[in-house]
Amino acid sequence: MDAMPAQHPDARTREAAATIPVYGQLPFVPEYAEGCDIVTADGRRILDLYGGHAVAALGYGHPRLVAAIREQSETLLFQSNAVALDVRASAAEKLVSVAPTTLDRVFFVNSGAEANENALRMAISVTQRRKVLAITHGFHGRTAAAGAVTWKSDKWYGFPQKPFDVDFIPRNDCAAAETMIGPDIAAVIVEPVQGVAGAFDLSADFLQALRSATRQHDALLIADEVQSGMGRCGDYFAVQGYGIEPDLMTSAKSLGGGVPCGAVLCRADIAGHFGPGDLGTTFGGGPLAAAAIGAVIDTIRDENLLANVRAQEARIRERCITGPVTRIQGKGLLLGLVCSRPALDVRNALLEQDILTGTSADPHVVRILAPLVINDEHVDHLAHALAAIPGAGA
Ligand SMILES: Cc1ncc(COP(=O)(O)O)c(C=O)c1O
């Protein structure tokens, strides 16, 4: 028998040796997670206010989500879109029932980038135009089309050219929106609350300007709700809080509560442009993902989580402007704590106090992407921990 190695290298060391090292990783290894806590291999209990990049909408181990996944995996783990499935039909019906009213068709995919890739392809195909406008500081994913509309993607985009013409409207510049959106534009893609940018909530006037100019020129408005959707901003989708009806909308992240999935939603007349073979994906709308989507939507409704998101947002705004935090931006539980010190220092200081938050593209913004199920105590814990961190010049 081989002798046991003298030391068991931890998962970080083994990952570093066996995967492509493209991720900066946090200095702990989760053993398991429950509720809003991650418990580490060395026994730390960390309050997770970041949710694995906004995925863990129901926290960890939510009984309803766990039961849905378990039952579905025992019944039918997978079948493709070559067959109709009750569980997929239910997920589509439920998703449409909580979406903006004019969006009544769904195409299921596997990720946020894949959802945006398809929404852009659909918009270009429907309008027969070749130029797309996006918004400065926006993030839409790392595939060819999604990367092409992501602000400052040049440093990692990696393809020799973009698949269509792209230009960026300066965020919140209504006059620029009106000038730039014309009869040559296929679509405008926008995150109503820009997540990676630091939970930056765009102005209602700007979103309204995008909506009316796209309508005027028969361009399509795509709302990227990959990060802002599924309850995170206090409505099922952030556009609903702004009173905007997009032509297409994408969802992922929280959609499956942790099971990988994504969706493109659109109006029936847009869906009518597509027939067999025009769009496709092997895993999209698979039964496991569909069961998870159904359970997440049911739970948000039955546990009144939209009201909880709004209440916890109000509590964070009331209690967390303390220590290094000078201002709070964003909506619901997609919040940016604007700090007087570098966000990375604040993120690290919070982690030393066993609270996990995130950074963002803005070096002074700490991002909160908490599970929708957080409670008063969690927020008070955050407020207390922030108060213990000195602000700049303190
Ligand atoms: C707004 C937005 N769109 C798209 C994406 C890409 O999603 P995915 O990583 O699932 O491809 C992200 C990921 O952070 C995002 O925040």
The ligand as a MOL file (V3000), in Angstrom:
LIG
                    3D

  0  0  0     0  0            999 V3000
M  V30 BEGIN CTAB
M  V30 COUNTS 16 16 0 0 0
M  V30 BEGIN ATOM
M  V30 1 C -25.5690 41.8270 -15.7830 0
M  V30 2 C -24.8410 40.5750 -16.1580 0
M  V30 3 N -25.0610 40.0270 -17.3650 0
M  V30 4 C -24.4590 38.8800 -17.7510 0
M  V30 5 C -23.5710 38.2490 -16.9160 0
M  V30 6 C -22.9100 36.9740 -17.3750 0
M  V30 7 O -23.5040 35.9120 -16.7150 0
M  V30 8 P -22.7830 34.4660 -16.6880 0
M  V30 9 O -21.5600 34.6300 -15.8420 0
M  V30 10 O -23.8170 33.5530 -16.0980 0
M  V30 11 O -22.4540 34.1290 -18.0930 0
M  V30 12 C -23.3080 38.7760 -15.6610 0
M  V30 13 C -22.3440 38.1130 -14.7630 0
M  V30 14 O -21.8610 38.6850 -13.8140 0
M  V30 15 C -23.9470 39.9690 -15.2680 0
M  V30 16 O -23.7310 40.5300 -14.0750 0
M  V30 END ATOM
M  V30 BEGIN BOND
M  V30 1 1 1 2
M  V30 2 1 2 3
M  V30 3 2 2 15
M  V30 4 2 3 4
M  V30 5 1 4 5
M  V30 6 1 5 6
M  V30 7 2 5 12
M  V30 8 1 6 7
M  V30 9 1 7 8
M  V30 10 2 8 9
M  V30 11 1 8 10
M  V30 12 1 8 11
M  V30 13 1 12 13
M  V30 14 1 12 15
M  V30 15 2 13 14
M  V30 16 1 15 16
M  V30 END BOND
M  V30 END CTAB
M  END
